[in-house]
Amino acid sequence: MWIADKYIDHVKKDTEARPGECWNEMLLGFQLNKLRTKLLPKKGLSRGYQKLEAMMMSFVADSLARPDSYVWGNIFAPCEIMGAFGLSTLSIECLACYFSGYHLEDFFIDYAQNTGIAPTLCSYHKTFVGAIDSGAVPVPEYAVTTSLSCDGNLNTFRYLEKKKGVPFTFLDVPYRDDEASVDYLAEQLKDFAAELERRFGRPFQEEKLRDIIRIENETKRELVRFFQLQSERYYPGELISHLYMMMGMHLLIGTQEFLDLIRFMIKELEGSPKFEGKKILWIHLLPFYQETLQSYFNGSRNYQIIASDIILDSAEEMDETRPFHALAKKIIRNLYNGSYSHKAEMVGEIARALRPDAVIQFCHWGCKQSSGGSILLKEKMQDMGIPMLILDGDGIDRRNSHDGQIKTRLEAFLEMLDAGAEEAMTTEGERKKIC
């Protein structure tokens, strides 16, 4: 793939030299990568994960090619409402990952910090702010964000409105899960739909939103089956495969295309061999670039990530007859809303359903809720008898992740898991001899 590497280097150098003039080059790269994933999928991946990568590359490339077709959002923005208007939702966190594909995250982060953005802000947000502030990326007509779960969301979108004139809706998500809180958020969602109707000149059709929620319910039911199968069978993927799945669950949920893909993956899984290695439940963000983690999890027959909490953050059935209230309940009951003890309980439910051999939590630098609550989650896993490893690093800024430290801690943890399995097998063998 030396041609792709050369083009990445070319775009990186050009963007750093004249950021305001290179958007078309960057966009061309996204379009070429879209074709690459369709015509030359990565070897060693299951066909389902190949299709997922192609789907997400096409989604981003095609959306960015039409500035009037999308709105910015954070990862928890209600994409269902945008979908009812025929609009795409591009989350700023996911876009930051795509900019990182050009190895531009360091340039954009430094640019943002040099213009006064606090170094302690989440590096996903700094990457995005730097990309916009530098003029490298054009702005859309509108944006939407929620108070869930990052406290940087509101400040980032306020900053983009002030500096680039991008108006946005802020959805204030209550912590409490009661009727008054659901009504409060549902009214905000109705107002947001009315604002989109006014700004884009498109009529809102509630029946369309109901159809999206119906498909979303079907997708969630199929996903339960998918993750159950993935906890039993070998299904080769990469770290970034789970990032794409997270994107699909938050940006394409409710589309027939994504539902069809999950069904395809289930059929493929049903014919896959049994997985004999260690099953890992991943918590929080995935540092898709990290070399040691790639070497242990990409296509491995020994250690397989079977699910991630940020993919399964909302799995309950939704009432399609009351679409705004259904969306309000979904957002309020999200795994990432409320206290960390609430999250620990929900992760415990996922662990009971999928029976992982271990849990790994990645504490993303700058994310207060992740680092602050990791001990609560570890205590919960200890009560359940599930080993847990806490890794510190940065989901996007390579300079804040120390490969040596991650390698040392990960290898020691995996050795412990393997030794525990061997000890259990030996003990069982001795017990049978005695019996």
CORZI-V221334 format. One record per residue. RES is the residue in three letters. SS is DSSP state (H for helix, E for strand, L for the rest). PSI is psi in whole degrees, -180 to 180 (* if undefined). Layout:
((RES:SS:PSI) (RES:SS:PSI))
//
This chain:
((MET:L:33) (TRP:H:-29) (ILE:H:-45) (ALA:H:-42) (ASP:H:-40) (LYS:H:-41) (TYR:H:-40) (ILE:H:-46) (ASP:H:-40) (HIS:H:-47) (VAL:H:-41) (LYS:H:-48) (LYS:H:-43) (ASP:H:-41) (THR:H:-41) (GLU:H:-33) (ALA:H:-40) (ARG:L:74) (PRO:H:-30) (GLY:H:-2) (GLU:H:9) (CYS:L:10) (TRP:H:-41) (ASN:H:-36) (GLU:H:-41) (MET:H:-44) (LEU:H:-39) (LEU:H:-40) (GLY:H:-40) (PHE:H:-41) (GLN:H:-40) (LEU:H:-39) (ASN:H:-33) (LYS:H:-46) (LEU:H:-39) (ARG:H:-44) (THR:H:-27) (LYS:H:-41) (LEU:H:-33) (LEU:L:69) (PRO:L:156) (LYS:L:137) (LYS:L:153) (GLY:L:-8) (LEU:L:151) (SER:L:154) (ARG:H:-34) (GLY:H:-45) (TYR:H:-29) (GLN:H:-46) (LYS:H:-37) (LEU:H:-45) (GLU:H:-45) (ALA:H:-39) (MET:H:-45) (MET:H:-35) (MET:H:-41) (SER:H:-42) (PHE:H:-49) (VAL:H:-47) (ALA:H:-45) (ASP:H:-37) (SER:H:-47) (LEU:H:-25) (ALA:L:-14) (ARG:L:90) (PRO:H:-23) (ASP:H:5) (SER:H:0) (TYR:E:162) (VAL:E:154) (TRP:E:152) (GLY:E:171) (ASN:L:174) (ILE:L:-21) (PHE:L:11) (ALA:L:147) (PRO:L:87) (CYS:H:-22) (GLU:H:-39) (ILE:H:-43) (MET:H:-39) (GLY:H:-33) (ALA:H:-21) (PHE:L:3) (GLY:L:22) (LEU:L:148) (SER:E:154) (THR:E:120) (LEU:E:111) (SER:E:142) (ILE:H:-29) (GLU:H:-44) (CYS:H:-39) (LEU:H:-37) (ALA:H:-39) (CYS:H:-39) (TYR:H:-38) (PHE:H:-32) (SER:H:-24) (GLY:L:-23) (TYR:L:8) (HIS:L:37) (LEU:L:0) (GLU:H:-38) (ASP:H:-41) (PHE:H:-46) (PHE:H:-39) (ILE:H:-46) (ASP:H:-38) (TYR:H:-45) (ALA:H:-45) (GLN:H:-34) (ASN:H:-18) (THR:L:6) (GLY:L:0) (ILE:L:136) (ALA:L:136) (PRO:L:-23) (THR:L:-8) (LEU:L:147) (CYS:L:135) (SER:H:-24) (TYR:H:-45) (HIS:H:-41) (LYS:H:-39) (THR:H:-45) (PHE:H:-45) (VAL:H:-43) (GLY:H:-38) (ALA:H:-39) (ILE:H:-47) (ASP:H:-37) (SER:L:-12) (GLY:L:8) (ALA:L:-26) (VAL:L:130) (PRO:L:162) (VAL:L:151) (PRO:L:-174) (GLU:L:-27) (TYR:L:166) (ALA:E:163) (VAL:E:142) (THR:E:164) (THR:E:165) (SER:L:-6) (LEU:L:140) (SER:L:-3) (CYS:L:130) (ASP:L:-3) (GLY:L:-12) (ASN:H:-55) (LEU:H:-45) (ASN:H:-40) (THR:H:-47) (PHE:H:-32) (ARG:H:-41) (TYR:H:-44) (LEU:H:-33) (GLU:H:-43) (LYS:H:-44) (LYS:H:-36) (LYS:H:1) (GLY:L:28) (VAL:L:105) (PRO:L:151) (PHE:E:159) (THR:E:135) (PHE:E:122) (LEU:E:112) (ASP:L:108) (VAL:L:119) (PRO:L:151) (TYR:L:-37) (ARG:L:142) (ASP:L:82) (ASP:L:175) (GLU:H:-41) (ALA:H:-40) (SER:H:-40) (VAL:H:-44) (ASP:H:-42) (TYR:H:-46) (LEU:H:-36) (ALA:H:-39) (GLU:H:-39) (GLN:H:-41) (LEU:H:-38) (LYS:H:-43) (ASP:H:-38) (PHE:H:-43) (ALA:H:-40) (ALA:H:-37) (GLU:H:-41) (LEU:H:-39) (GLU:H:-43) (ARG:H:-44) (ARG:H:-36) (PHE:H:-3) (GLY:L:30) (ARG:L:135) (PRO:L:141) (PHE:L:131) (GLN:L:107) (GLU:H:-32) (GLU:H:-35) (LYS:H:-42) (LEU:H:-38) (ARG:H:-41) (ASP:H:-41) (ILE:H:-43) (ILE:H:-36) (ARG:H:-45) (ILE:H:-37) (GLU:H:-42) (ASN:H:-43) (GLU:H:-41) (THR:H:-43) (LYS:H:-39) (ARG:H:-41) (GLU:H:-35) (LEU:H:-36) (VAL:H:-46) (ARG:H:-41) (PHE:H:-48) (PHE:H:-31) (GLN:H:-44) (LEU:H:-39) (GLN:H:-21) (SER:L:-7) (GLU:L:-28) (ARG:E:156) (TYR:L:122) (TYR:L:89) (PRO:L:126) (GLY:L:-171) (GLU:L:169) (LEU:H:-44) (ILE:H:-20) (SER:H:-40) (HIS:H:-29) (LEU:H:-42) (TYR:H:-38) (MET:H:-41) (MET:H:-42) (MET:H:-45) (GLY:H:-42) (MET:H:-23) (HIS:H:-15) (LEU:H:-23) (LEU:H:2) (ILE:L:136) (GLY:L:-1) (THR:L:145) (GLN:H:-34) (GLU:H:-45) (PHE:H:-39) (LEU:H:-45) (ASP:H:-38) (LEU:H:-45) (ILE:H:-40) (ARG:H:-39) (PHE:H:-44) (MET:H:-36) (ILE:H:-46) (LYS:H:-41) (GLU:H:-40) (LEU:H:-37) (GLU:H:-25) (GLY:L:8) (SER:L:155) (PRO:L:160) (LYS:E:140) (PHE:L:125) (GLU:L:-3) (GLY:L:-160) (LYS:E:135) (LYS:E:128) (ILE:E:129) (LEU:E:121) (TRP:E:138) (ILE:E:131) (HIS:E:-148) (LEU:L:157) (LEU:L:114) (PRO:L:84) (PHE:L:-19) (TYR:L:-12) (GLN:L:121) (GLU:H:-43) (THR:H:-44) (LEU:H:-39) (GLN:H:-44) (SER:H:-29) (TYR:H:-24) (PHE:H:-21) (ASN:L:108) (GLY:L:15) (SER:L:141) (ARG:L:-5) (ASN:L:-35) (TYR:E:120) (GLN:E:126) (ILE:E:117) (ILE:E:-21) (ALA:E:168) (SER:E:141) (ASP:L:-30) (ILE:L:-13) (ILE:L:-38) (LEU:L:34) (ASP:L:-13) (SER:L:111) (ALA:L:0) (GLU:L:158) (GLU:L:145) (MET:L:145) (ASP:L:103) (GLU:H:-17) (THR:H:-19) (ARG:H:74) (PRO:H:-40) (PHE:H:-38) (HIS:H:-36) (ALA:H:-43) (LEU:H:-38) (ALA:H:-44) (LYS:H:-42) (LYS:H:-46) (ILE:H:-44) (ILE:H:-39) (ARG:L:8) (ASN:L:144) (LEU:L:-30) (TYR:L:6) (ASN:L:144) (GLY:L:-160) (SER:L:160) (TYR:H:-25) (SER:H:-34) (HIS:H:-44) (LYS:H:-43) (ALA:H:-40) (GLU:H:-42) (MET:H:-39) (VAL:H:-37) (GLY:H:-40) (GLU:H:-42) (ILE:H:-44) (ALA:H:-39) (ARG:H:-35) (ALA:H:-38) (LEU:H:-15) (ARG:L:59) (PRO:L:157) (ASP:L:-23) (ALA:E:162) (VAL:E:136) (ILE:E:124) (GLN:E:129) (PHE:E:115) (CYS:E:101) (HIS:E:130) (TRP:L:129) (GLY:L:-8) (CYS:L:104) (LYS:H:-41) (GLN:H:-32) (SER:H:-52) (SER:H:-40) (GLY:H:-30) (GLY:H:0) (SER:H:-34) (ILE:H:-37) (LEU:H:-42) (LEU:H:-40) (LYS:H:-39) (GLU:H:-40) (LYS:H:-44) (MET:H:-36) (GLN:H:-42) (ASP:H:-30) (MET:H:-3) (GLY:L:28) (ILE:L:120) (PRO:E:144) (MET:E:137) (LEU:E:134) (ILE:E:119) (LEU:E:138) (ASP:E:142) (GLY:E:-157) (ASP:L:129) (GLY:L:-17) (ILE:L:-34) (ASP:L:106) (ARG:H:-24) (ARG:H:-19) (ASN:H:6) (SER:L:124) (HIS:L:107) (ASP:H:-38) (GLY:H:-44) (GLN:H:-43) (ILE:H:-42) (LYS:H:-47) (THR:H:-48) (ARG:H:-40) (LEU:H:-46) (GLU:H:-40) (ALA:H:-40) (PHE:H:-45) (LEU:H:-37) (GLU:H:-40) (MET:H:-43) (LEU:H:-47) (ASP:H:-42) (ALA:H:-39) (GLY:H:-39) (ALA:H:-42) (GLU:H:-40) (GLU:H:-41) (ALA:H:-40) (MET:H:-40) (THR:H:-45) (THR:H:-42) (GLU:H:-40) (GLY:H:-42) (GLU:H:-38) (ARG:H:-41) (LYS:H:-36) (LYS:H:-43) (ILE:H:-41) (CYS:L:*))
//
